[in-house]
């Protein structure tokens, strides 16, 4: 699960990172940061959205508050994957603004045009 977060709202503990680039489902290149010590994927920094970080929820000190609102690329999901019942299910990539709008519609708060 990934969280879209404004870079200005993040703090991170010090540690060595490795960054590699790959082509995302949108066709755009995405720098991905991993922990150098264990290889855990930490976050993505999409070049088309400066100031946005896509944080891997499992890397948070307490990820229990993270709630899935959208499932994308479901056509590539594992056969036994289950989407949460109130989440939007999409088989391909969509603009982030559409995902933010769906989150705001379900859970309120923030702005429909970006992360709170």
Residue, then its C-alpha position, 0 to 999 in steps of 0.5 A: x500500500x502506498x500513501x501520496x504525501x507532500x514532501x514538505x510534510x515528511x520527516x525521515x530517520x537518517x540512513x543510507x539509501x540507494x536510488x534506482x529508476x524504473x518506468x512506471x505503469x504511466x510510462x514515466x520514469x520514477x526514482x525509487x529509494x530503498x534502504x541500503x542496509x536491507x533493500x526495503x523499498x521506502x518511497x517513490x518520487x515521481x518526476x512529473x509531480x515534484x513535491x510529492x512522495x509516494x511512501x510505502x505504508x509498511x515503512x511507517x512506525x505505525x501504519x495501522x491508520x493507513x486505509x486503502x481507498x483505491x486499488x490500481x493495476x488490478x489486472x496484474x493483481x495476484x489471483x487471491x487479492x481482495x479489494x476493500x469493499x468501499x475502495x475504487x477498483x481500477x485495472x490500469x493507471x489513472x491520474x493521481x487527482x482522480x485517486x485523491x478525489x476518490x479518497x476525499x469523497x470516501x473519507x473527507x478532509x484535505x483537498x480533492x486536488x491533492x494530499x492533505 
